[in-house]
Amino acid sequence: QGSNARRKLLIHTPSNEAITSYTVLERKLSILGWERYYDDPDLLQFHKRSTVHLISLPKDFSKFKSMHMFDIVVKNRNMFEVRDV
């Protein structure tokens, strides 16, 4: 790991809670109106009825990377942020 490599963490800003599992993430997203979408068995997907947005995540939480975190941040303004830890 390089000297400038930092681990990223997705934070639910209203509660200041770190997203440490898909269970925690799904709970936060469902409160915001996101629903599970079961179209692809290899992905964990969420859709928001009032939008065209789809959040697609790897099934394995250990493969949940910063690009996925930023996708969630962009689609849920002021609700999540990515922090270096």
Backbone as CSV, one residue per row, in Angstrom:
resi,resn,N_x,N_y,N_z,CA_x,CA_y,CA_z,C_x,C_y,C_z
1,GLN,0.856,-1.191,0.000,0.000,0.000,0.000,0.889,1.236,0.000
2,GLY,0.631,2.143,-0.917,1.439,3.353,-1.036,1.218,4.321,0.106
3,SER,2.120,5.275,0.231,2.032,6.232,1.342,0.810,7.136,1.227
4,ASN,0.314,7.348,-0.001,-0.844,8.217,-0.156,-2.143,7.422,-0.328
5,ALA,-2.075,6.112,-0.221,-3.282,5.282,-0.347,-4.049,5.306,0.971
6,ARG,-5.298,5.683,0.881,-6.146,5.739,2.073,-7.407,4.954,1.827
7,ARG,-7.896,4.360,2.876,-9.149,3.634,2.785,-10.290,4.651,2.822
8,LYS,-11.301,4.400,2.034,-12.468,5.274,1.987,-13.592,4.637,2.782
9,LEU,-14.410,5.485,3.369,-15.553,5.017,4.143,-16.759,5.861,3.765
10,LEU,-17.888,5.200,3.514,-19.130,5.896,3.209,-19.820,6.228,4.525
11,ILE,-20.194,7.491,4.680,-20.829,7.967,5.909,-22.236,8.470,5.596
12,HIS,-23.213,8.035,6.390,-24.575,8.584,6.309,-24.533,9.868,7.129
13,THR,-24.571,11.011,6.468,-24.315,12.282,7.150,-25.356,12.676,8.198
14,PRO,-26.661,12.448,7.994,-27.596,12.859,9.051,-27.343,12.173,10.404
15,SER,-26.912,10.910,10.354,-26.673,10.175,11.602,-25.184,10.067,11.932
16,ASN,-24.319,10.503,11.004,-22.870,10.375,11.142,-22.461,8.911,11.317
17,GLU,-23.241,7.999,10.740,-22.988,6.561,10.872,-22.206,6.043,9.669
18,ALA,-21.165,5.268,9.949,-20.384,4.642,8.885,-21.177,3.471,8.309
19,ILE,-21.115,3.334,7.000,-21.764,2.211,6.330,-20.756,1.057,6.330
20,THR,-20.991,0.099,7.213,-20.045,-0.999,7.415,-20.532,-2.319,6.826
21,SER,-21.740,-2.324,6.276,-22.278,-3.537,5.657,-23.419,-3.144,4.719
22,TYR,-23.798,-4.080,3.864,-24.936,-3.821,2.988,-26.242,-3.775,3.772
23,THR,-26.298,-4.442,4.905,-27.502,-4.381,5.742,-27.742,-2.952,6.211
24,VAL,-26.687,-2.303,6.681,-26.776,-0.906,7.133,-27.136,-0.008,5.950
25,LEU,-26.471,-0.211,4.813,-26.730,0.614,3.634,-28.165,0.459,3.157
26,GLU,-28.657,-0.770,3.088,-30.015,-1.003,2.605,-31.041,-0.328,3.514
27,ARG,-30.803,-0.352,4.818,-31.712,0.316,5.755,-31.753,1.824,5.488
28,LYS,-30.583,2.427,5.293,-30.525,3.875,5.034,-31.170,4.220,3.689
29,LEU,-30.893,3.422,2.660,-31.451,3.698,1.339,-32.965,3.524,1.315
30,SER,-33.473,2.518,2.022,-34.930,2.295,2.005,-35.669,3.468,2.647
31,ILE,-35.082,4.073,3.657,-35.675,5.259,4.292,-35.761,6.406,3.279
32,LEU,-34.810,6.439,2.357,-34.772,7.497,1.342,-35.613,7.167,0.101
33,GLY,-36.316,6.032,0.128,-37.201,5.686,-0.975,-36.624,4.732,-2.001
34,TRP,-35.437,4.192,-1.746,-34.831,3.228,-2.657,-35.394,1.843,-2.378
35,GLU,-35.595,1.073,-3.441,-36.115,-0.293,-3.323,-35.123,-1.265,-3.964
36,ARG,-35.045,-2.469,-3.398,-34.196,-3.503,-3.995,-34.743,-3.856,-5.375
37,TYR,-33.837,-4.098,-6.281,-34.152,-4.446,-7.655,-33.452,-5.779,-7.917
38,TYR,-34.202,-6.795,-8.277,-33.659,-8.156,-8.356,-33.426,-8.630,-9.788
39,ASP,-33.062,-7.739,-10.691,-32.914,-8.081,-12.097,-31.636,-8.864,-12.391
40,ASP,-30.559,-8.590,-11.678,-29.263,-9.210,-11.948,-28.789,-9.965,-10.714
41,PRO,-28.657,-11.290,-10.785,-28.268,-12.069,-9.606,-26.831,-11.821,-9.140
42,ASP,-26.006,-11.212,-10.001,-24.609,-10.962,-9.632,-24.394,-9.606,-8.970
43,LEU,-25.453,-8.807,-8.902,-25.333,-7.456,-8.343,-26.379,-7.219,-7.264
44,LEU,-26.062,-6.301,-6.388,-27.035,-5.789,-5.432,-27.472,-4.447,-6.017
45,GLN,-28.757,-4.328,-6.361,-29.223,-3.120,-7.037,-30.386,-2.479,-6.293
46,PHE,-30.414,-1.149,-6.391,-31.474,-0.357,-5.784,-31.999,0.619,-6.815
47,HIS,-33.319,0.806,-6.823,-33.974,1.719,-7.743,-34.887,2.639,-6.952
48,LYS,-34.938,3.872,-7.383,-35.833,4.844,-6.759,-36.934,5.165,-7.758
49,ARG,-38.174,4.858,-7.402,-39.304,4.992,-8.340,-39.434,6.376,-8.942
50,SER,-39.176,7.399,-8.175,-39.385,8.769,-8.651,-38.261,9.248,-9.572
51,THR,-37.271,8.397,-9.835,-36.132,8.789,-10.670,-35.802,7.685,-11.659
52,VAL,-34.845,7.962,-12.535,-34.320,6.945,-13.453,-33.060,6.306,-12.875
53,HIS,-32.676,6.703,-11.665,-31.429,6.237,-11.070,-31.482,4.772,-10.665
54,LEU,-30.348,4.126,-10.857,-30.153,2.751,-10.421,-28.783,2.686,-9.760
55,ILE,-28.713,2.150,-8.570,-27.440,1.937,-7.886,-27.113,0.454,-8.029
56,SER,-25.964,0.152,-8.620,-25.524,-1.232,-8.815,-24.242,-1.452,-8.032
57,LEU,-24.261,-2.448,-7.166,-23.132,-2.735,-6.286,-22.728,-4.197,-6.416
58,PRO,-21.442,-4.492,-6.202,-21.030,-5.900,-6.212,-21.689,-6.640,-5.053
59,LYS,-22.050,-7.907,-5.269,-22.707,-8.698,-4.206,-21.848,-8.785,-2.948
60,ASP,-20.539,-8.841,-3.138,-19.595,-9.007,-2.035,-19.206,-7.629,-1.487
61,PHE,-19.528,-7.372,-0.216,-19.242,-6.055,0.380,-17.749,-5.725,0.373
62,SER,-16.898,-6.744,0.389,-15.455,-6.480,0.365,-15.010,-5.868,-0.967
63,LYS,-15.868,-5.951,-1.987,-15.574,-5.346,-3.290,-16.262,-3.987,-3.457
64,PHE,-16.853,-3.483,-2.400,-17.516,-2.171,-2.382,-16.429,-1.097,-2.336
65,LYS,-16.203,-0.440,-3.470,-15.082,0.493,-3.622,-15.556,1.946,-3.639
66,SER,-14.576,2.857,-3.665,-14.902,4.283,-3.622,-15.778,4.714,-4.796
67,MET,-15.616,4.113,-5.973,-16.465,4.510,-7.107,-17.932,4.208,-6.816
68,HIS,-18.216,3.118,-6.103,-19.590,2.801,-5.717,-20.092,3.807,-4.678
69,MET,-19.205,4.165,-3.752,-19.567,5.136,-2.708,-19.929,6.484,-3.325
70,PHE,-19.104,6.939,-4.262,-19.371,8.236,-4.892,-20.654,8.206,-5.712
71,ASP,-20.977,7.069,-6.309,-22.236,6.922,-7.038,-23.414,7.132,-6.086
72,ILE,-23.326,6.560,-4.898,-24.385,6.723,-3.890,-24.469,8.180,-3.434
73,VAL,-23.316,8.815,-3.237,-23.288,10.226,-2.817,-23.977,11.108,-3.861
74,VAL,-23.641,10.917,-5.139,-24.202,11.747,-6.218,-25.715,11.569,-6.323
75,LYS,-26.203,10.361,-6.098,-27.633,10.074,-6.262,-28.444,10.351,-4.995
76,ASN,-27.765,10.751,-3.924,-28.434,11.058,-2.644,-27.781,12.293,-2.031
77,ARG,-27.923,13.400,-2.691,-27.264,14.635,-2.252,-27.573,14.966,-0.791
78,ASN,-26.527,15.369,-0.078,-26.615,15.791,1.335,-26.970,14.662,2.305
79,MET,-26.973,13.411,1.840,-27.312,12.297,2.716,-26.120,11.403,3.021
80,PHE,-25.139,11.404,2.128,-23.950,10.580,2.294,-22.715,11.391,1.912
81,GLU,-21.576,10.982,2.461,-20.300,11.522,2.023,-19.246,10.446,2.145
82,VAL,-18.153,10.615,1.395,-17.051,9.675,1.447,-15.927,10.340,2.217
83,ARG,-15.389,9.619,3.193,-14.289,10.148,4.017,-13.085,9.234,3.926
84,ASP,-11.907,9.833,4.037,-10.665,9.052,4.156,-10.507,8.631,5.612
85,VAL,-10.081,7.389,5.798,-9.822,6.900,7.171,-8.416,6.358,7.276
